[in-house]
Amino acid sequence: MEAFGRTLPAIRRRIARDLRIEQGKPLGRELILATIVQLLDTTFLRVGNEEYASNGSYGLTTLRNRHADTRGRALVLRFRGKSGVHHEAKIDDPRIAKVVRRCQQLAGQELFQYEGDDGEPKTVSSTDVNDYLREIAGEDFSAKDFRTWHGTVQALEMIRLRCMYPAASPKGPPDRVNMKEVLCAVAARLGNTPAVCKKAYVHPAVLELAGMVILNSTESSVIWDYMASKARKRRYLDASEQRLLEFLSVSRMRSLSAKSK
């Protein structure tokens, strides 16, 4: 996960470049793939596959035109996802709204299509998205890494806020983080269960931190102050992502140190 976080600025920089629409030019393959990756990064939705569609559920690559509603500069996606979970995501990004609006004008019901060399619309698959992601990242990452990254970012941020404002959450022991509460909140954002979040979408080091940290303690303050002071500002990463990257780096070094003893 640390490697993904360090590569994320380069991924986002490339996506910003590939999202530029040239006036009068057809919808290119890279433009559509960049649009899907941007949505993976901002909505935390699953990439989807044909098995989803055959079961009456959808992910980004299998959405139909009816699942998207463009309103001026914004886009709203509404659909039934994995395990029957209803998703509604609003994206306030004029670039994405413009691409989706043009996609809906192409023949066929599939939402994300590009115009091939023969002028005919072509669909993209989750394999295409993952291949594109590996190409632009130069690493073996996949669409799922976005959900894992954002799930862990949110978990760490909730723990930090719980430490800063312990009275805001009265549930559980007064001097400890209620990890169940944290996992429930992350699960609601990702559209799965707390158990799945704990197993697959929150880094073990963050779970360990939640069990160790004591609210309103000097130790707690030192942890967050240290992360804030050491977190290197990187373009294309927000403050919470920078904190997580520093936390993962420290956790890795401590783990290596412990193993060498």
C-alpha positions in Angstrom: 0.0 0.0 0.0 2.9 2.4 0.7 4.2 1.8 -2.8 0.7 2.7 -4.2 0.6 5.9 -2.2 4.0 7.0 -3.4 3.0 6.3 -7.0 -0.4 7.9 -6.7 0.8 11.5 -7.6 2.2 10.2 -10.9 -1.0 8.3 -11.6 -3.1 11.4 -11.0 -0.8 13.6 -13.0 -1.1 11.3 -16.0 -4.9 11.0 -15.5 -5.2 14.8 -15.6 -3.3 14.8 -18.9 -5.3 12.1 -20.5 -8.6 13.7 -19.5 -8.0 16.7 -21.8 -10.6 16.6 -24.5 -9.5 17.9 -27.9 -12.3 19.8 -29.6 -13.7 18.0 -32.6 -11.8 14.8 -31.9 -13.5 11.4 -31.3 -13.7 9.9 -27.9 -10.4 8.1 -27.6 -9.6 4.9 -25.6 -7.2 6.6 -23.2 -9.7 9.3 -22.5 -12.4 6.7 -21.5 -9.9 4.7 -19.4 -8.7 7.9 -17.7 -12.3 8.8 -16.9 -12.9 5.4 -15.3 -9.7 5.6 -13.2 -10.6 9.1 -12.1 -14.0 7.8 -10.9 -12.3 4.9 -9.1 -10.2 7.5 -7.3 -13.0 9.9 -6.4 -16.0 7.7 -5.8 -14.3 4.5 -4.3 -16.7 2.4 -6.5 -15.8 -1.0 -7.8 -14.5 -1.4 -11.4 -17.0 -4.1 -12.2 -16.9 -7.0 -14.7 -19.3 -9.0 -16.9 -20.1 -11.4 -14.2 -21.6 -8.5 -12.2 -23.8 -7.5 -15.2 -25.0 -11.1 -15.7 -26.2 -11.1 -12.1 -28.0 -7.8 -12.4 -25.4 -5.8 -10.5 -22.9 -3.3 -11.9 -19.5 -1.7 -11.5 -18.0 1.2 -13.4 -17.0 -0.7 -16.6 -20.4 -2.3 -16.9 -22.7 0.7 -16.2 -25.5 1.5 -18.7 -26.5 4.9 -20.0 -29.6 4.8 -17.7 -27.3 4.7 -14.6 -25.8 8.2 -15.3 -27.4 11.6 -15.0 -25.4 14.6 -16.1 -26.5 17.9 -14.7 -24.5 20.8 -16.0 -21.0 20.5 -14.5 -22.0 17.5 -12.3 -22.6 13.8 -12.8 -24.8 11.5 -10.7 -24.4 7.7 -10.9 -27.1 5.5 -9.5 -27.0 1.7 -9.8 -27.2 -1.7 -8.0 -23.7 -2.9 -7.1 -22.2 -6.1 -5.8 -24.3 -8.0 -3.2 -27.3 -5.8 -4.2 -26.0 -2.7 -2.5 -27.5 0.5 -4.0 -24.9 3.1 -4.9 -25.4 6.8 -5.6 -22.4 8.9 -6.3 -22.3 12.6 -7.2 -19.2 13.8 -9.0 -18.8 17.6 -9.3 -16.2 17.6 -12.1 -17.0 19.3 -15.4 -14.4 17.2 -17.3 -16.0 13.9 -16.2 -19.5 15.2 -16.9 -18.6 16.3 -20.4 -17.0 12.9 -21.2 -20.0 11.0 -19.9 -22.4 13.2 -21.8 -20.6 12.5 -25.0 -20.5 8.7 -24.2 -24.3 8.7 -23.8 -24.6 10.0 -27.4 -22.9 7.0 -28.8 -24.9 4.0 -30.1 -25.5 1.2 -27.6 -26.5 0.9 -24.0 -23.1 0.6 -22.4 -22.0 3.9 -20.8 -18.3 3.9 -21.1 -17.4 3.4 -24.8 -14.7 5.0 -27.0 -14.8 5.5 -30.8 -12.6 3.1 -32.7 -10.6 3.7 -35.8 -13.6 2.5 -37.8 -15.8 5.1 -36.1 -17.7 2.4 -34.2 -18.2 2.5 -30.4 -16.0 0.0 -28.5 -16.5 -1.1 -24.9 -13.8 -1.3 -22.2 -13.4 -4.0 -19.6 -11.9 -4.2 -16.1 -8.9 -5.9 -17.7 -8.4 -2.9 -20.0 -8.6 -0.6 -16.9 -6.1 -2.6 -15.0 -3.7 -2.8 -17.9 -3.9 0.9 -18.4 -3.3 1.5 -14.7 -0.2 -0.7 -14.7 1.1 1.1 -17.8 0.7 4.6 -16.3 2.0 3.6 -12.9 4.8 1.4 -14.0 3.9 -1.0 -11.1 1.6 -4.0 -10.8 -1.4 -2.1 -9.3 -5.1 -2.8 -9.9 -8.4 -1.0 -9.6 -8.9 -2.5 -6.1 -5.9 -0.6 -4.8 -7.9 2.6 -4.9 -10.6 1.2 -2.6 -7.9 -0.2 -0.2 -6.1 3.1 -0.2 -9.1 5.3 0.5 -10.5 2.9 3.0 -7.3 3.1 5.0 -7.0 6.8 4.6 -10.5 7.2 6.0 -9.9 4.8 8.9 -6.7 6.6 10.0 -8.3 10.0 9.7 -11.3 8.9 11.8 -8.9 7.6 14.5 -7.0 10.9 14.4 -10.2 12.9 14.8 -11.4 10.6 17.6 -8.1 11.3 19.4 -8.5 15.1 18.9 -12.2 15.2 19.8 -13.0 12.2 22.1 -16.3 13.6 23.3 -17.6 13.5 19.7 -18.1 9.7 20.0 -19.5 8.5 23.3 -19.6 4.8 22.3 -17.1 2.4 23.8 -14.4 3.0 26.5 -13.9 6.7 27.1 -10.1 6.5 26.6 -10.0 4.2 23.6 -10.9 4.4 19.9 -14.0 2.4 19.1 -12.7 0.5 16.1 -16.1 -1.0 15.3 -17.5 2.5 14.9 -14.6 3.3 12.6 -15.1 0.2 10.5 -18.8 0.8 10.2 -18.2 4.3 8.9 -15.6 3.1 6.3 -17.9 0.2 5.3 -20.7 2.6 4.6 -18.5 4.7 2.4 -17.2 1.7 0.4 -20.5 -0.1 0.3 -19.6 -3.3 2.0 -19.6 -4.8 5.6 -17.3 -3.9 8.5 -15.9 -7.4 8.5 -14.9 -7.2 4.9 -13.4 -3.7 5.5 -11.3 -5.1 8.4 -10.1 -8.0 6.3 -9.5 -6.4 3.0 -9.7 -2.6 3.0 -7.9 -1.3 6.1 -4.2 -1.7 6.6 -3.3 -3.9 9.6 -1.0 -1.3 11.0 -3.9 1.2 11.3 -6.0 -1.5 13.0 -3.1 -2.0 15.4 -2.8 1.7 16.1 -6.5 1.9 17.0 -6.0 -0.7 19.7 -2.9 1.0 21.1 -3.7 4.7 21.2 -5.0 6.3 24.3 -7.3 9.3 23.9 -6.3 12.6 25.6 -2.8 11.3 26.3 0.6 12.8 25.7 1.5 9.8 23.6 -1.4 10.3 21.3 -0.6 14.0 20.8 3.1 13.0 20.0 2.0 10.5 17.4 -0.2 13.0 15.4 2.2 15.9 15.9 5.0 13.7 14.6 3.1 12.6 11.5 2.0 16.2 10.8 5.6 17.4 11.0 7.2 14.6 9.0 4.5 14.2 6.3 6.1 15.5 3.2 3.9 17.8 1.1 3.3 16.2 -2.3 1.3 17.6 -5.1 -1.7 15.4 -5.9 -2.0 14.1 -2.4 -4.2 15.7 0.3 -3.1 16.2 3.9 -4.8 13.0 5.1 -3.1 11.0 2.4 0.3 12.5 3.3 -0.3 11.5 6.9 -1.1 7.9 5.9 2.0 7.7 3.7 4.2 8.9 6.6 2.5 6.5 9.0 3.0 3.5 6.7 6.7 4.4 6.2 7.2 4.6 10.0 5.3 1.3 10.5 7.4 -0.4 7.9 10.7 0.8 9.4 9.6 -0.3 12.9 8.6 -3.7 11.6 12.0 -4.1 9.9 13.8 -3.0 13.0 11.8 -5.5 15.2 12.6 -8.3 12.8 16.4 -7.6 12.9 16.6 -7.9 16.6 
